C-alpha cells in the first residue's frame, strides 16, 4: 500500500513520521522499517514513528528504532511528533500524548519550531565505576570525557554497549564534557548502533547525572550542545527526586513524500 510520510529532524536526530490514523498498517513489517531508515537504500533516519489515535490523549506515539525493532522512549522523536501533530491540526500550542513510557505533556513556543517536552520523573541513579546509569525513558550510561570533540565515540560506545553487563538488553552510551556554561554531549545509540547527532533522553540523562555529580539542587537549567545543534534541559531536584524535567529544542519538517509499505 502507498503511504504518505514526512521527514522531521530535531537537533540532527531525524525521523520518518506517518499519520497512522489515515494510513493504518495492520501488519507492521520490521524489515521494511529497517530498510526505510537505511541511509543508502531507503529514506534515511534514526527511527520511524506512527502517530495513532487514542481515546484518552491527543494522540499516541509508536516508535521504532532504525534496526526496525520497537524502541523505548525517544525524546527528540517526541518533540518531532509534537511538531507533526501541530502540522496535522491535531493540537495547537499544548498537548498531552501517550508514549511507551507513559503520558507526556508538551508545549510549543511562539517561535513555532521550539518544543518543550516533559520527561518522566526520576529518583534512581546507579553507578558503574565512574559512570552513572539511569533511565530517562530509555536506559543510559553517562560518563565524563575530556577533549570530547576528538574522542572516538563510535568504538568506545560500541564496546560499552556490547560488554557483558549491557549486551543482552543494550544501553545508550553518553559521553559528556562539562564546558562551564554548557554541557557537550555525544551519544552512541542502541537500535541505531552508531553515534547520532543528538539523543534527547541521552542529554536529559547527562544533565541529570552532572547535577547529581555536582550535588546541585533547586531549579536547574542546563544548556547542552550536541553535534546537531543546541538543546536545553530544565528540572527541579530536591536531593531525592528529579521532577518537572523538560527537554527543550527545535523540531523541523524537512520534506514529505510517498512510500510503499
N, C-alpha and C positions, 0 to 999 in steps of 0.2 A: 504494500500500500504506500502511496505517496503521502508524505508528511511535511508540513511546513515547520522549519526550525529557525531559531535565532541564535546568534553567537554573541555572548557578553563577556566582558573582562572586568576584573576588579583588582587593580594594582598588578596587572600582568598575569593573574590567575584566571584562566579562560575556560569557558563552559559552553556547551551546546544546551539550549533550552527548548522544550517542546510543550505546547499547551495541550495537556492530556485530556482536558475537558472536551476539546473539539476533535482531537485525533486519538481516541483511545486505542492502545495496543494491548490486546488480550494476552498474548504470549510474548513476553519480552525476551529477545534473543541477545544474550550476553556477549556472544561473539560479534554480533552486529554493532553493539555499543563500543566494543573494543576497537573495531575497525573504524568506526566513525571518529573516534578520539585519536586515531593514529595520525601523526603529523606528516606522513609521506603518502599514505594510501587512503586517507579519509579527510574530514574537515580539519581535524587537529584540535585537541582540547585536553585540559586536565581532568575533565569529568563531564557527565551528561546529567541533566535534571529534567524530570517531568513535573509540571505544575498540575496538580489534580484538585478536584473539588472535594470539600469536606463539610459535613453538615454543621459543625460547631466552630469552624475557623474560616478565615477569609479564603484560605487555600491550604493544601498540603504539599510539601516539598519531598520528592523522591529522588535521591541522589545515587549516582553510580560512578565509581572510580574509572579512571582511564583503562584499567585492565578489564572492564566490563562487569565487575562484581558490585553488588550493593555496598555502599560506603557508610561510614559513620558521619557525624555532622561535619559539614564544610562551611566555615564562617564566611569566606569570600563568596562562596556559592550562595549562601543565604542572603548576602547583600545583593547579589546579582538577580536572584529570583524575586526579590522585593521590587527592584527596578523594573523587572519584566512584568510583574503584576500591575505596577503603575502604568506601564505602556499598554497593557491589555484593558485597562479601565476597571480592574477589579477593586483597586484601592485608590486612595488619594494621597494623603500625607502620612498616615499611620496604618499599621496593620498588626494583626495577631494571626500567626500561621503555625502550622504543625510541622515539625521535622522529626527525624528519627530519635533524637534525644529529648523530645518533648516540645511544649509550646514555646514560641519566641515572639517577642514584641519588637517592632522596628519602626523607625520614623525617617522620613525623607526631608532633607533640609530645603530651604528656599532656593538653593543653588540648583537643585534638581537631580544632580548625579552624586550627591554626598549622602550615603546611607549609614544610619546608626542602628546597629543590630544588637539587641540584648542577648547575652550569652547565659549559660547556666551558672548558678551559684556554685561555689567550691569551698570545701572545708578540709580536704585531704590532699596532702602533698607528701610523697615519699622520696627517699634518696637512693641513688645508685652510685656509690662513690661520691664524686664531686657533682654529679648531675642531679637534677630534680626531675621526678617522674609524676605526672598529674594528668587528669582527664578534663578537658575543657569542651567536651562534646565528642572529641576524639582523643586517643591516648598520645601523650607527648613526652619525649625525653628532651630535657633542656640543659645545655652545658655552655659555660662561658668559654670564649675563644678569642685570643688576641690576633691582630692582623687578619681579621676575618675575610677581607676582600681578596686576599691571596691564598686562602685556605682551601684545600681540596675537599669540598663538601660532599661531592658525589661518592668518592671511595670511602671516606671516613663515615659518612652517614649510612651507606650501604652496609658497611661492616657492623655497625651497632645494630641496625635494624634486623640483621640476619644472625646475630650472635645467639648463643644457647638460651639466653633469657627471653628474647623477644621474637625469635624466628617464627614460632608457631602462629601467634596472633598478629605479629607485626607491630610496629610503633613508628610514629613520625619523629624524626630526629632534628632538633633545632640547635643551631649554634648561634650564640648571641654575644655581641660586643657592646659593652656599656661605653658610649662615647660622650658621656656627660649630660648634654641637653637632650639626648635621644638614644634609643637602642638601635643597633643594626642587627638584623636577623636574617639568617639563611636557613632553609629547611629542605631536608630530604624527605619526601612524602611516600609513605606506603601506598600501594594501589596505583600510583604513578610510577613508583620505583625509580625515581630520579629527583633531582633538585627542581623545584618550581620557583617561579618568580615571586611568589608570595604564598603564605598559608595563614588563613585567618585564625583558626583555632591555635595555630602554632605561635603567632605573635602574641595572642592572648596568653598562652601558657608562658611565653618568655617574659612578658611584662609582670605577670603574677609571680613567677619564680624570682625575678630580680627584686621585687618588692619584699618578698619573703626573705631573701638573702640579706637585704639591707635593713631588715627589721622596720620597714616603713609601715605606718598605719594612717588611718583617716581617709580622706578622699584623694585619690591618686590619679593623675593624668600622665600618660606616658606616650610621647611621640615615638613612632617606630619607622625606620627606613628599611625597605626591602628592595630587592633587585628591580621590582616593578613599580616602585614609587613610594608614596608616604601613606601611613595609616596612623591611627591613634587609638589607644586603649584607655578606658576610664573605668574605675571601680572604687568601691569602699571596702576597707579592710579594718576590722576591729581587733586584730590579733588572733582571731579564731576562724573567721569565715570571710570569704570574698563574696560580696554581693553587689547588685547594680552594675554588673560587668557589661560594658558596651565595647563592641568592635566597630570602629568608625573609619570610613574611607569611601573612595569613589567606586562607582559601578556604571559601566557604559556599554551601550549596544554597539556592536562592531559591524555586523551585517546579518542578512537573513537569506533563506533560500529553500529549496525543496530537496528532500531525500527520500529514498525508498527503503522502507523497513520490511 
